[in-house]
Amino acid sequence: MEEEQLNEILQHDASLQQQYELLKRMWHAGEKHQENTREEENENISRILQLAKTATVPGEEIPVIQIRSRRKYLYAFGSIAAVLLLVIATWLYSSNNKTATTKNAASTQNLVAENGSRTRTILPDGSAVWLNAGSHISFKEDFSGATREVTLDGEAYFDFVKQTQRSFIVHVSGYDILVLDTAFNVKSYATDKTVETTLIRGLVQVTKQGAAKQQPILLHPNEKLIVDKVAADAAANLPDTNIPEANTVNPDFKITPLNTSAQEKEIIETAWVYNRLEFRGESFTGLAEKMERWYNVKIVFDNEAVKQLNFNGSFENETVEQALTALKTATPFSFSIEGKEIHIRK
């Protein structure tokens, strides 16, 4: 086994192969030193030492060994062998470490869009996913198994590739969204009180995890589903003795139609995919959360009254200072910027 492994290592590194061959000849030369002259021996030793100098492990230096007489022959050979063993051991460790890292990476893939950024990537099956600021998804790297599954924390827009034999499931905030050849948007940050699913085309089926008696919610094109997470959790914990098992529908959600006259890139719920921050009737606290992720800042309200202000608008290429200046022209307030922290006051 060891010999096979050594041969494999030598096949992948020509310099190690050369040193190994020289060491073999050196060993045989040692056994037949009576047939060799002092000059031939010293020449072989010098050649090996020259190769040993180049076989330096990163971060380490190989000491130069001086051979002054035939009596030092065995010592020199031992030192050179040690050098070769060190190089081989380092190669083995690096190779095994890379293999272990690759295996770990192959199990779960994590994608993150930090605050202040948005990103797009292609999943292993060819589906596309856009991540909004402050969002994270994870999935099996090779999408192995009967289903393709991703877990989302934040907001993402999916455009899936249809595979008849393998469904696609998005896990988000206690809900499973079964996808059927579709493009849709999901929004559910950890701090959000709702789970929002906006369907552009196709069909999705939304099911609350652990609520077997609740019928799945079907969403059709140009519809938006809003689920109250707190109310839904409370309803799920109620005794079910008086609730019929059939036709039980989750009462803690609503479905609203989208504006079908608008083009896909003009829809408010997916405007962020086109680098626009849209808001309609948004409270200042709700808008501040979006702006914190969008601009990677921290917004602090110095009094309660200003939190109740409401805004309509859209930001695209504005800086955070330009955005706040535009907001205060509609509803008076003042602000100050200290690095990445912004203070709002009435």
C-alpha positions as CSV (number, residue, x, y, z in Angstrom):
1,M,0.0,0.0,0.0
2,E,2.8,2.4,1.0
3,E,4.7,1.6,-2.2
4,E,1.6,2.3,-4.4
5,Q,1.0,5.6,-2.6
6,L,4.7,6.6,-3.0
7,N,4.5,5.7,-6.7
8,E,1.4,7.9,-7.1
9,I,3.1,10.8,-5.5
10,L,6.2,10.5,-7.7
11,Q,4.0,10.3,-10.8
12,H,2.6,13.8,-9.9
13,D,5.9,15.5,-9.2
14,A,8.8,15.1,-11.7
15,S,11.3,16.7,-9.3
16,L,10.5,14.2,-6.6
17,Q,10.8,11.4,-9.1
18,Q,14.2,12.6,-10.1
19,Q,15.4,12.9,-6.5
20,Y,14.1,9.4,-5.7
21,E,15.9,7.9,-8.6
22,L,19.1,9.5,-7.6
23,L,18.7,8.3,-4.0
24,K,18.2,4.8,-5.3
25,R,21.4,5.0,-7.3
26,M,23.1,6.5,-4.2
27,W,22.0,3.6,-2.1
28,H,23.3,1.0,-4.6
29,A,26.5,3.1,-4.9
30,G,26.8,2.8,-1.1
31,E,26.5,-1.0,-1.3
32,K,29.2,-1.1,-4.0
33,H,31.4,1.7,-2.7
34,Q,34.5,-0.6,-3.1
35,E,33.9,-0.4,-6.9
36,N,33.5,3.3,-7.0
37,T,36.2,5.9,-6.7
38,R,36.1,8.8,-4.2
39,E,35.6,11.2,-7.1
40,E,32.5,9.4,-8.4
41,E,31.0,9.3,-4.9
42,N,31.5,12.9,-4.2
43,E,30.0,13.8,-7.6
44,N,26.8,11.8,-6.9
45,I,26.6,13.4,-3.5
46,S,27.0,16.9,-4.9
47,R,24.3,16.3,-7.5
48,I,21.8,15.1,-4.9
49,L,22.6,18.0,-2.5
50,Q,22.0,20.4,-5.3
51,L,18.5,19.0,-5.9
52,A,17.8,18.9,-2.2
53,K,18.4,22.7,-2.0
54,T,15.6,23.3,-4.5
55,A,13.1,21.0,-2.6
56,T,12.3,23.6,0.0
57,V,8.9,23.3,1.8
58,P,7.1,26.7,1.7
59,G,8.1,28.7,4.8
60,E,11.1,26.5,5.6
61,E,14.7,26.4,4.6
62,I,16.7,23.3,4.0
63,P,20.2,23.6,5.6
64,V,23.1,23.1,3.3
65,I,25.1,20.0,4.2
66,Q,28.9,20.0,3.6
67,I,30.4,16.6,2.7
68,R,34.2,16.7,3.4
69,S,35.1,13.0,3.4
70,R,34.0,9.5,2.7
71,R,33.2,9.0,6.4
72,K,30.4,11.5,6.1
73,Y,28.7,9.5,3.4
74,L,26.1,7.9,5.6
75,Y,25.3,11.1,7.4
76,A,24.8,13.0,4.1
77,F,22.6,10.2,2.7
78,G,20.4,10.3,5.9
79,S,20.0,14.1,5.7
80,I,19.0,14.0,2.0
81,A,16.6,11.2,2.7
82,A,15.1,13.2,5.5
83,V,14.7,16.1,3.1
84,L,12.9,13.9,0.6
85,L,10.6,12.5,3.2
86,L,9.8,15.9,4.4
87,V,8.8,17.0,0.9
88,I,6.7,13.9,0.4
89,A,5.0,14.3,3.8
90,T,4.2,17.9,3.0
91,W,2.8,16.9,-0.4
92,L,0.7,14.2,1.2
93,Y,-0.6,16.5,3.9
94,S,-1.5,19.3,1.4
95,S,-3.2,16.8,-0.9
96,N,-5.2,15.2,1.9
97,N,-6.2,18.6,3.3
98,K,-7.4,19.8,-0.1
99,T,-9.4,16.6,-0.6
100,A,-11.0,17.0,2.8
101,T,-11.8,20.7,2.1
102,T,-13.3,19.7,-1.3
103,K,-15.5,17.1,0.3
104,N,-16.8,19.5,2.9
105,A,-17.4,22.2,0.3
106,A,-19.2,19.6,-1.9
107,S,-21.8,18.9,0.9
108,T,-23.3,22.4,1.4
109,Q,-22.9,25.5,-0.6
110,N,-23.6,28.9,1.0
111,L,-24.2,32.1,-0.9
112,V,-24.4,35.5,0.9
113,A,-25.2,39.0,-0.3
114,E,-23.8,41.4,2.3
115,N,-25.6,44.6,3.3
116,G,-25.0,47.2,0.5
117,S,-24.8,44.6,-2.2
118,R,-26.9,42.4,-4.4
119,T,-25.8,39.3,-6.3
120,R,-26.9,36.9,-9.0
121,T,-25.7,33.3,-9.4
122,I,-26.6,30.1,-11.3
123,L,-27.6,27.1,-9.3
124,P,-26.3,23.6,-10.1
125,D,-29.4,22.7,-12.2
126,G,-29.1,25.9,-14.3
127,S,-31.7,27.9,-12.4
128,A,-30.9,31.5,-11.6
129,V,-31.2,33.2,-8.3
130,W,-30.8,36.9,-7.3
131,L,-30.1,37.7,-3.7
132,N,-31.0,41.1,-2.2
133,A,-28.8,42.8,0.4
134,G,-28.5,41.0,3.7
135,S,-29.7,37.7,2.4
136,H,-28.3,34.1,2.5
137,I,-29.2,30.8,0.8
138,S,-27.8,27.3,1.3
139,F,-28.1,24.1,-0.7
140,K,-26.5,20.8,-1.6
141,E,-23.8,21.7,-4.1
142,D,-24.7,18.9,-6.5
143,F,-28.5,19.0,-5.9
144,S,-28.5,15.3,-5.4
145,G,-31.6,13.4,-4.4
146,A,-35.2,13.3,-5.5
147,T,-35.8,17.0,-4.9
148,R,-33.8,20.2,-5.3
149,E,-33.9,22.2,-2.1
150,V,-32.6,25.5,-0.9
151,T,-33.0,27.3,2.4
152,L,-33.4,31.1,2.3
153,D,-33.0,33.8,4.9
154,G,-33.7,37.2,3.5
155,E,-35.0,38.1,0.0
156,A,-34.4,36.3,-3.3
157,Y,-35.8,36.2,-6.8
158,F,-35.8,32.7,-8.4
159,D,-36.1,31.8,-12.1
160,F,-36.1,28.0,-12.1
161,V,-35.4,25.5,-14.8
162,K,-38.1,22.9,-15.0
163,Q,-37.2,19.2,-14.3
164,T,-40.3,17.0,-14.6
165,Q,-39.0,14.3,-12.4
166,R,-37.5,16.5,-9.7
167,S,-39.4,19.3,-7.9
168,F,-37.9,22.4,-6.4
169,I,-38.5,23.4,-2.7
170,V,-37.6,26.6,-1.0
171,H,-37.5,26.5,2.8
172,V,-38.1,29.9,4.4
173,S,-39.2,30.9,8.0
174,G,-41.2,27.8,8.8
175,Y,-42.7,27.4,5.3
176,D,-42.0,25.2,2.4
177,I,-42.6,26.6,-1.1
178,L,-43.0,24.0,-3.8
179,V,-42.0,25.4,-7.2
180,L,-43.4,24.3,-10.5
181,D,-41.5,25.9,-13.5
182,T,-41.7,29.4,-12.3
183,A,-40.3,32.8,-11.6
184,F,-41.1,34.3,-8.2
185,N,-39.8,36.5,-5.4
186,V,-39.6,35.5,-1.7
187,K,-39.1,38.0,1.1
188,S,-38.6,36.9,4.7
189,Y,-35.8,38.4,6.8
190,A,-35.4,37.2,10.3
191,T,-36.7,40.6,11.6
192,D,-39.8,40.6,9.3
193,K,-43.2,39.9,10.7
194,T,-44.4,38.4,7.4
195,V,-43.4,36.0,4.7
196,E,-44.1,37.5,1.2
197,T,-44.2,35.4,-2.0
198,T,-44.8,37.2,-5.3
199,L,-45.4,35.0,-8.3
200,I,-44.5,36.3,-11.7
201,R,-45.2,33.2,-13.8
202,G,-45.8,29.5,-13.2
203,L,-47.3,28.0,-10.0
204,V,-46.2,27.6,-6.4
205,Q,-47.6,25.8,-3.5
206,V,-46.9,27.1,0.0
207,T,-47.2,24.8,3.1
208,K,-46.6,25.6,6.7
209,Q,-44.0,23.2,8.2
210,G,-45.5,20.9,10.8
211,A,-49.1,21.8,10.0
212,A,-50.4,18.7,8.3
213,K,-54.0,19.6,8.7
214,Q,-53.7,22.9,6.8
215,Q,-54.3,22.8,3.1
216,P,-51.4,24.1,1.0
217,I,-51.8,27.6,-0.4
218,L,-51.8,27.8,-4.2
219,L,-50.4,30.9,-5.8
220,H,-51.1,31.8,-9.4
221,P,-49.3,34.2,-11.8
222,N,-49.4,37.9,-10.8
223,E,-50.4,37.2,-7.3
224,K,-48.7,38.1,-4.0
225,L,-49.1,36.0,-0.8
226,I,-48.5,37.7,2.6
227,V,-48.4,35.4,5.6
228,D,-48.4,36.8,9.2
229,K,-45.7,34.7,10.9
230,V,-46.7,35.5,14.4
231,A,-50.4,34.9,13.9
232,A,-49.8,31.7,11.9
233,D,-47.6,30.3,14.6
234,A,-50.2,31.1,17.3
235,A,-52.9,29.4,15.2
236,A,-50.8,26.3,14.7
237,N,-50.5,25.8,18.4
238,L,-54.3,25.9,19.1
239,P,-56.1,22.7,20.0
240,D,-57.4,21.1,16.8
241,T,-60.3,19.0,18.4
242,N,-63.0,21.1,16.8
243,I,-61.2,21.7,13.5
244,P,-62.2,19.4,10.6
245,E,-59.2,17.7,9.0
246,A,-60.5,18.4,5.5
247,N,-60.8,21.9,4.0
248,T,-58.8,23.5,6.8
249,V,-57.3,26.7,5.5
250,N,-54.7,28.9,7.1
251,P,-56.7,32.1,8.1
252,D,-53.5,34.1,8.7
253,F,-52.7,35.1,5.2
254,K,-53.9,37.2,2.3
255,I,-53.5,37.1,-1.4
256,T,-53.4,40.3,-3.4
257,P,-53.2,40.8,-7.2
258,L,-50.3,42.5,-8.9
259,N,-50.6,45.3,-11.3
260,T,-50.9,43.4,-14.6
261,S,-50.5,46.5,-16.7
262,A,-46.9,47.0,-15.5
263,Q,-44.0,45.4,-17.1
264,E,-42.1,42.8,-15.1
265,K,-39.2,45.1,-14.4
266,E,-41.7,47.8,-13.1
267,I,-43.3,45.6,-10.5
268,I,-42.6,47.1,-7.0
269,E,-41.9,43.7,-5.3
270,T,-39.1,42.8,-7.8
271,A,-37.8,46.3,-8.5
272,W,-34.7,45.5,-6.4
273,V,-33.6,43.0,-9.0
274,Y,-33.3,46.0,-11.4
275,N,-31.3,48.0,-8.8
276,R,-34.3,50.1,-7.6
277,L,-35.5,50.5,-4.0
278,E,-39.3,51.0,-4.3
279,F,-41.6,51.9,-1.4
280,R,-45.3,52.8,-1.2
281,G,-46.9,54.0,2.0
282,E,-43.9,52.8,4.0
283,S,-43.4,53.9,7.6
284,F,-40.1,55.5,8.3
285,T,-39.2,52.5,10.5
286,G,-39.9,50.0,7.7
287,L,-38.1,52.2,5.2
288,A,-35.1,52.6,7.5
289,E,-34.7,48.8,7.7
290,K,-34.6,48.6,3.9
291,M,-32.2,51.5,3.7
292,E,-29.9,49.9,6.2
293,R,-29.5,46.8,4.1
294,W,-29.5,48.8,0.8
295,Y,-26.8,51.2,1.8
296,N,-25.0,49.2,4.6
297,V,-25.6,51.8,7.3
298,K,-27.2,52.0,10.8
299,I,-30.2,54.4,11.2
300,V,-31.0,55.6,14.7
301,F,-34.2,57.5,15.6
302,D,-33.6,60.1,18.2
303,N,-37.3,60.5,19.0
304,E,-40.5,58.4,18.5
305,A,-42.5,60.9,16.6
306,V,-40.4,60.7,13.4
307,K,-40.9,57.0,13.2
308,Q,-44.6,57.5,12.3
309,L,-43.8,59.4,9.1
310,N,-44.8,57.6,5.8
311,F,-43.2,57.8,2.4
312,N,-43.7,56.9,-1.3
313,G,-40.8,56.9,-3.7
314,S,-38.0,55.2,-5.4
315,F,-34.2,55.2,-5.2
316,E,-31.8,54.0,-7.8
317,N,-28.4,55.7,-8.1
318,E,-28.8,58.0,-5.1
319,T,-26.3,58.0,-2.2
320,V,-27.8,57.6,1.2
321,E,-27.3,61.3,1.8
322,Q,-29.1,62.2,-1.4
323,A,-31.9,59.8,-0.6
324,L,-32.5,61.3,2.9
325,T,-32.4,64.8,1.5
326,A,-35.0,63.8,-1.1
327,L,-37.2,62.3,1.7
328,K,-37.1,65.4,3.9
329,T,-38.3,67.6,1.1
330,A,-41.6,65.7,1.2
331,T,-41.9,65.4,5.0
332,P,-39.7,67.7,7.1
333,F,-37.2,66.1,9.5
334,S,-33.4,66.5,10.1
335,F,-30.6,64.0,10.0
336,S,-26.9,63.8,10.6
337,I,-24.4,61.3,9.3
338,E,-21.5,60.0,11.4
339,G,-19.5,57.4,9.4
340,K,-22.0,54.6,8.8
341,E,-24.4,55.7,11.5
342,I,-27.3,58.1,10.7
343,H,-29.3,59.9,13.3
344,I,-32.9,61.0,12.5
345,R,-34.8,63.6,14.5
346,K,-38.0,65.6,14.1
